[in-house]
Amino acid sequence: MSISADKVLDAKGLACPMPIVKTKKSMNEMEPGQVIEVQATDKGSTTDLKAWAQSTGNQYLGTITDGDVLKHYVRKASEDELNNESAHPHTATLEEVLAKMEGEEKITVLDVRESAEYAFGHIPNAKSIPLGELEQRFNELDPEEEVYIICRSGSRSDMAAKKLAEKGFKKTINVVSGMKDWTGPTETSVEK
């Protein structure tokens, strides 16, 4: 899977703190959920961008090395994502999902994060349908099966669980607190 970004920022040849300064300015012009690719040659930019993203609530997705260029991917978070309140009545903890997987139960895990987030790390066999595509693609799921829905923090998955319940899905379960705290197995689909 190739990574697509909504915006590409050329920060090649710039030293700290300029890649972060330029990233911050560019992200101020972006919509929540969009992904920026920051191209840098400063070896310290990986650590700097990870720390900056964490301190601002945005999401550092990962870095791909392309020759001398580091391609960093950062996703702009929305205010709703930072709020972990859950309104969907059916939830499961990360531990409960992991126990079901380890018990070899057949479960459907739906990952509603953006495709770039999914590519950098997801639960094995999780189905990727970004939240923005769910309305058009809900028919790819069985409304009679239990569907464990996960995102980064539990906010988008909460919205997805409510949407699917409105479409007649009987067993939608929001997985809290999301991939940011997942310690179980993951796989990537990033082309190197």
C-alpha positions in Angstrom: 0.0 0.0 0.0 1.4 3.4 -0.9 0.9 6.3 1.4 -1.1 9.2 0.1 -0.9 12.6 1.8 -3.2 15.5 1.4 -0.2 17.9 1.5 3.5 17.6 0.9 5.9 20.0 2.7 9.5 20.4 1.4 11.7 20.9 4.5 14.8 19.4 2.8 18.1 21.2 3.8 16.5 22.8 6.9 17.9 22.2 10.4 16.0 22.2 13.7 13.6 23.9 14.5 12.7 24.9 10.9 11.0 21.6 9.8 8.7 21.9 12.8 8.0 25.6 12.3 7.1 24.9 8.7 5.0 21.9 9.6 3.1 23.8 12.2 2.3 26.6 9.7 1.2 24.1 7.0 -1.0 22.1 9.4 -2.8 25.3 10.5 -4.1 25.5 6.9 -5.2 21.8 6.9 -8.5 20.2 7.9 -8.7 17.7 10.7 -8.1 14.2 9.5 -5.8 15.3 6.7 -2.3 13.9 6.4 0.9 15.9 5.7 4.1 14.4 4.3 7.1 16.3 5.6 10.2 15.7 3.5 13.3 16.4 5.5 17.1 15.7 5.4 17.8 16.6 9.0 18.4 13.2 10.8 17.0 14.7 14.1 13.7 15.6 12.4 12.1 12.1 13.2 12.5 12.6 17.0 11.5 16.3 16.7 8.3 15.6 14.7 7.3 12.7 17.0 7.6 14.9 20.1 5.9 17.9 18.5 3.0 15.8 17.3 2.5 14.2 20.7 2.7 17.6 22.5 0.1 19.1 20.1 -2.3 16.2 20.0 -1.7 15.5 16.3 -0.7 12.0 15.3 2.8 11.0 14.1 2.1 8.1 11.7 5.6 7.1 10.7 8.6 7.8 8.5 9.8 6.2 5.3 13.4 6.7 4.2 13.8 7.5 0.5 17.5 7.8 -0.2 18.7 10.8 1.8 15.2 12.1 2.3 13.1 11.3 5.3 9.4 11.3 4.5 7.5 11.9 7.8 3.7 11.5 7.9 1.6 13.4 10.4 -2.2 13.5 10.7 -4.0 16.5 12.0 -6.3 15.6 14.9 -9.7 17.2 15.5 -11.0 18.5 18.8 -13.5 15.6 19.0 -10.7 13.0 18.9 -9.0 14.5 21.9 -12.2 14.1 23.9 -12.5 10.4 25.0 -16.1 10.6 26.1 -18.1 7.7 24.6 -21.8 7.9 23.7 -22.2 4.5 22.2 -23.5 2.1 24.8 -21.5 -1.0 23.8 -17.8 -0.8 24.3 -14.9 -3.3 24.7 -11.5 -2.8 26.2 -8.3 -3.5 24.2 -7.7 -6.4 26.6 -11.1 -7.9 25.8 -10.4 -7.7 22.0 -6.9 -9.2 22.5 -8.3 -12.1 24.6 -10.9 -12.9 21.9 -8.1 -12.9 19.3 -5.8 -15.1 21.4 -8.7 -17.4 22.1 -9.0 -17.8 18.3 -12.6 -16.5 18.2 -13.6 -15.3 14.8 -14.2 -11.6 15.2 -14.6 -8.7 12.8 -12.3 -5.8 13.6 -13.2 -2.6 11.7 -10.4 0.0 11.6 -12.0 3.4 10.8 -8.7 5.4 10.7 -7.4 7.1 7.6 -5.6 4.7 5.1 -2.2 6.2 6.0 -2.8 5.5 9.7 -3.8 1.9 8.9 -0.8 1.4 6.7 1.7 2.3 9.4 0.2 -0.2 11.9 -3.0 -2.1 12.3 -4.5 -5.2 14.0 -3.9 -8.3 11.8 -6.9 -9.0 9.6 -8.6 -5.7 10.5 -10.8 -4.4 7.7 -9.9 -0.8 6.8 -12.9 1.5 6.0 -12.0 5.1 6.9 -14.8 6.9 8.8 -15.4 9.3 5.9 -16.1 6.3 3.6 -18.3 4.3 5.9 -21.6 5.6 4.6 -20.8 4.3 1.1 -19.1 1.1 2.2 -21.1 -0.2 5.2 -22.5 -3.0 2.9 -19.0 -4.6 3.0 -19.9 -5.7 6.6 -22.3 -8.3 7.9 -25.0 -6.6 10.0 -25.6 -9.8 12.0 -21.9 -10.2 13.1 -20.2 -8.6 16.1 -18.2 -5.7 14.7 -15.4 -4.4 16.9 -14.7 -0.8 15.7 -11.3 0.8 16.4 -9.6 4.1 15.7 -6.8 6.0 17.3 -8.5 7.1 20.5 -12.1 5.8 20.6 -13.7 8.9 19.2 -14.1 8.1 15.5 -14.9 4.5 16.3 -17.7 5.8 18.6 -19.1 7.8 15.7 -18.8 4.7 13.4 -20.5 2.4 15.9 -23.5 4.8 16.1 -23.7 5.1 12.3 -23.7 1.3 11.9 -26.3 0.9 14.6 -28.5 3.4 12.7 -28.1 1.2 9.6 -29.4 -1.8 11.5 -26.2 -3.4 12.7 -27.2 -5.3 15.9 -23.7 -5.8 17.5 -21.5 -2.8 17.0 -18.8 -2.4 19.7 -16.6 0.6 20.2 -13.0 -0.5 21.2 -11.7 2.0 23.8 -9.1 3.5 24.1 -8.0 2.8 20.5 -4.8 2.0 18.6 -2.8 4.6 20.6 -2.8 2.2 23.5 -2.9 -1.2 21.7 -0.1 -3.5 22.8 -1.3 -6.6 20.9 0.1 -7.8 17.5 0.2 -5.4 14.6 1.2 -5.5 11.0 2.0 -2.8 8.4 1.2 -2.5 4.7 3.7 0.3 4.0 5.7 -0.2 0.8 9.4 0.5 1.5 
